[in-house]
Amino acid sequence: MYLDYKYYNTALRLLQISIESMVNICNHIISRKGFRRPKDLAIPF
């Protein structure tokens, strides 16, 4: 049972890091292209 929680928490953290990285990449692209900053994190996607 312990291992199930360990794998779940690891997968959850990796998902969080992946989403955060995608947001950062989108923000860099928006900045380089000279677009205005989005008001919401969902707008770049």
Residue pairs with C-beta under 8 A, 6 or more apart in sequence:
22 45
23 41
23 44
26 44
26 45
27 37
27 44
29 44
30 37
30 38
30 44
38 44
